[in-house]
């Protein structure tokens, strides 16, 4: 079994969860995080760290949130791994608990910061 990031993470993207993940299975998109189901070891550490309650065991995903099981599996291979905490999105508090945010999910990968030479 794996864990799944669900809709409430969209436009919030708190990263408290990535700091506690022992296998670096979180991947970062522009306005959402996903968990790689292949890498997740089902340790449950991330669940309590999510300040917006967006992470569930795959078997416990709330009704209506089931599409996020496939979304996590689809996007994890295309998005970069995130293993350090970064600030939440600017308006994260405003978006916490807002329903029906799936249409706001930005699917393209986050581009890496250019290196200073």
BATI-233887 format. One record per residue: residue number from 1; residue in one letter; x, y, z of N, C-alpha, C in turn. Coordinates in steps of 0.05 Angstrom, whole numbers, always signed. Each point is the difference from the previous one (the first is absolute). Layout:
BATI-233887
> NUM; A; X; Y; Z; X; Y; Z; X; Y; Z
...
This chain:
BATI-233887
> 1; X; +17; -24; +0; -17; +24; +0; +18; +25; +0
> 2; X; -11; +21; -11; +14; +25; -1; -17; +22; +12
> 3; X; +11; +23; +2; -15; +24; +9; -4; +18; -24
> 4; X; -21; +17; +3; -9; +16; -23; -4; +28; +10
> 5; X; +10; +19; -16; -6; +29; +5; -26; +6; -15
> 6; X; -19; +13; +14; -26; +5; -12; -4; +30; -5
> 7; X; -24; +6; -8; -7; +27; -10; +7; +23; +18
> 8; X; -2; -3; +26; +4; +23; +17; +29; +11; -2
> 9; X; +18; -15; -11; +28; +10; -4; +1; +21; -23
> 10; X; -18; -2; -19; +1; +18; -23; -2; +29; +10
> 11; X; +19; +16; -10; +4; +28; +7; +7; +5; +29
> 12; X; +7; -20; +15; +11; +3; +27; +30; -8; +0
> 13; X; +5; -26; -7; +26; -11; -3; +18; +5; +24
> 14; X; -10; -7; +23; +17; +0; +24; +20; -23; -3
> 15; X; +24; +3; +10; +20; -21; -4; +10; -11; +26
> 16; X; -15; +3; +22; +8; -13; +25; +3; -30; -3
> 17; X; -16; -12; -17; +0; -28; -5; +26; -10; -13
> 18; X; +12; +16; -17; +24; -10; -14; +24; -3; +19
> 19; X; +1; +16; +21; +22; -1; +19; +1; -26; +15
> 20; X; -23; -13; +5; -1; -24; +16; +1; -26; -17
> 21; X; -1; +3; -26; -1; -24; -18; +28; -13; -1
> 22; X; +2; -25; +9; +26; -13; +0; +10; -9; -27
> 23; X; -18; +0; -20; +8; -11; -26; -3; +21; -23
> 24; X; -5; +25; +7; -2; +21; -20; -19; -7; -22
> 25; X; -24; -7; +7; -20; -8; -21; -18; +23; -8
> 26; X; +4; +24; +10; -16; +23; -8; +12; +13; -25
> 27; X; -18; +9; -17; +7; +14; -24; -15; +26; -1
> 28; X; +13; +21; -11; -12; +27; +1; -8; +9; -28
> 29; X; -25; +9; -1; -10; +14; -23; -4; +29; +6
> 30; X; -10; +16; -19; -2; +29; +5; -19; +7; +23
> 31; X; -22; -15; +4; -18; +7; +21; -11; -24; +15
> 32; X; +16; -22; +1; -9; -25; +12; +24; -18; +5
> 33; X; -3; -18; +19; +20; -21; +5; -13; -26; -6
> 34; X; +16; -20; -8; -10; -27; -3; +19; -19; +13
> 35; X; -9; -24; +6; +16; -22; +11; +3; -21; -21
> 36; X; +25; -8; -4; +6; -22; -19; -8; -26; +13
> 37; X; -20; -14; -12; -10; -25; +12; +20; -22; +0
> 38; X; +20; +2; -18; +20; -21; -2; +21; +3; +23
> 39; X; +6; +25; +7; +20; +6; +20; -12; +0; +29
> 40; X; -25; +6; +3; -12; +2; +27; +1; -26; +14
> 41; X; +10; +1; +25; +2; -25; +17; -23; -1; +20
> 42; X; -19; +16; -2; -24; +0; +18; +8; +3; +29
> 43; X; +18; +19; +6; +9; +4; +27; -20; +17; +16
> 44; X; -17; +14; -13; -21; +18; +12; +11; +26; +12
> 45; X; +26; +5; +0; +11; +24; +13; -11; +26; -12
> 46; X; -5; +0; -26; -9; +24; -13; -29; +8; +7
> 47; X; -16; -19; +7; -28; +5; +5; -4; +21; +22
> 48; X; +12; -4; +22; -4; +19; +23; +15; +27; -5
> 49; X; +19; +1; -18; +15; +24; -5; -15; +19; -19
> 50; X; -19; -10; -15; -15; +17; -19; -19; +19; +15
> 51; X; +5; +26; -1; -17; +19; +15; -28; +3; -11
> 52; X; -5; -10; -25; -26; +3; -11; -14; -27; -4
> 53; X; +11; -21; +11; -13; -26; +0; -5; -11; -28
> 54; X; +20; +3; -18; -3; -8; -28; +12; -27; -6
> 55; X; +12; -14; +19; +13; -25; -5; -15; -23; +13
> 56; X; -5; -21; -15; -15; -23; +9; +14; -26; -9
> 57; X; -4; -21; +15; +7; -27; -10; -18; -5; -24
> 58; X; +10; -14; -20; -15; -5; -24; -28; -12; +6
> 59; X; -1; -18; +19; -26; -12; +7; -19; +18; +16
> 60; X; +10; +22; +9; -16; +19; +16; -6; +26; -14
> 61; X; +6; +2; -25; -6; +25; -15; -30; +5; +1
> 62; X; -7; +24; +8; -29; +7; +3; -15; -2; -27
> 63; X; -25; -5; +2; -17; -1; -24; +2; +25; -16
> 64; X; +2; -3; -26; +3; +23; -18; +29; +7; -5
> 65; X; +18; -10; +16; +29; +6; -3; +15; -23; -14
> 66; X; -14; -21; -8; +13; -23; -12; +16; +7; -25
> 67; X; -7; +19; -17; +16; +7; -23; +29; +7; +8
> 68; X; +4; +9; +24; +27; +9; +8; +19; -24; +3
> 69; X; -10; -24; +3; +17; -24; +0; +15; -1; -27
> 70; X; -15; +2; -22; +12; -1; -26; +16; +25; -6
> 71; X; -9; +23; +9; +15; +25; -4; +28; -1; +12
> 72; X; +2; -10; +25; +26; -3; +13; +18; -19; -16
> 73; X; -11; -23; -9; +16; -19; -16; +8; +12; -27
> 74; X; -17; +15; -12; +6; +12; -26; +21; +22; +1
> 75; X; -2; +18; +20; +18; +23; +1; +26; -5; +14
> 76; X; +2; -18; +18; +25; -5; +15; +24; -5; -19
> 77; X; -3; -16; -21; +23; -5; -17; +9; +24; -17
> 78; X; -18; +20; -2; +6; +23; -17; +9; +25; +16
> 79; X; -5; +0; +26; +7; +23; +17; +25; -6; +16
> 80; X; +16; +20; +6; +24; -4; +16; -6; -7; +29
> 81; X; +19; -15; +11; -2; -7; +29; +4; +25; +16
> 82; X; -15; +2; +22; +5; +22; +19; +5; -13; +27
> 83; X; +22; +8; +13; +7; -13; +25; +7; +20; +22
> 84; X; -5; +26; -6; +5; +21; +20; -25; +17; +2
> 85; X; -4; +10; +24; -23; +17; +4; +4; +27; -13
> 86; X; -21; +10; -13; +0; +27; -12; -25; +14; +10
> 87; X; -2; +26; -3; -24; +14; +8; -24; -10; -15
> 88; X; -23; +0; +13; -25; -7; -13; -7; +22; -20
> 89; X; -18; -5; -17; -8; +20; -20; -12; +24; +14
> 90; X; +3; +23; -13; -7; +26; +12; -28; +1; +12
> 91; X; -19; -10; -14; -28; +1; +9; -10; -27; +11
> 92; X; +18; -16; +11; -7; -27; +9; -23; +0; +19
> 93; X; +0; +18; +19; -21; +1; +21; -27; +5; -13
> 94; X; -1; +16; -21; -25; +6; -14; -11; -25; -14
> 95; X; +17; -17; -9; -8; -24; -16; -6; -24; +17
> 96; X; +8; +0; +25; -5; -23; +18; -29; -5; +3
> 97; X; -9; -24; -8; -28; -8; +3; -18; +8; -23
> 98; X; +10; +14; -20; -16; +8; -23; -5; -26; -16
> 99; X; -25; -6; -7; -6; -24; -15; +4; +4; -30
> 100; X; +0; -22; -14; +0; +0; -29; +23; +15; -13
> 101; X; +25; -6; +10; +23; +14; -11; +15; -15; -22
> 102; X; -10; -23; -7; +14; -17; -20; +5; +16; -26
> 103; X; -18; +16; -9; +4; +15; -25; +23; +20; +3
> 104; X; +8; +6; +24; +22; +19; +4; +28; -13; +0
> 105; X; +0; -27; +0; +26; -15; +1; +16; +6; -25
> 106; X; +24; +10; +4; +19; +5; -22; +18; -24; -3
> 107; X; -1; -13; -23; +14; -26; -3; +28; +2; -11
> 108; X; +9; +22; -11; +27; +1; -10; +20; +0; +23
> 109; X; +24; -10; -5; +21; -3; +20; +10; +27; +8
> 110; X; +10; +1; +25; +14; +24; +10; +28; +0; -12
> 111; X; +7; +22; -12; +27; +2; -12; +20; +6; +23
> 112; X; +24; -13; -2; +20; +5; +21; +10; +28; -2
> 113; X; +8; +11; +23; +12; +26; +2; +26; +0; -16
> 114; X; +6; +21; -16; +25; +1; -14; +23; +3; +20
> 115; X; +22; -14; -6; +24; +1; +17; +15; +26; -4
> 116; X; +10; +11; +21; +17; +24; -2; +28; -10; -5
> 117; X; +13; +11; -21; +27; -8; -6; +20; +22; +4
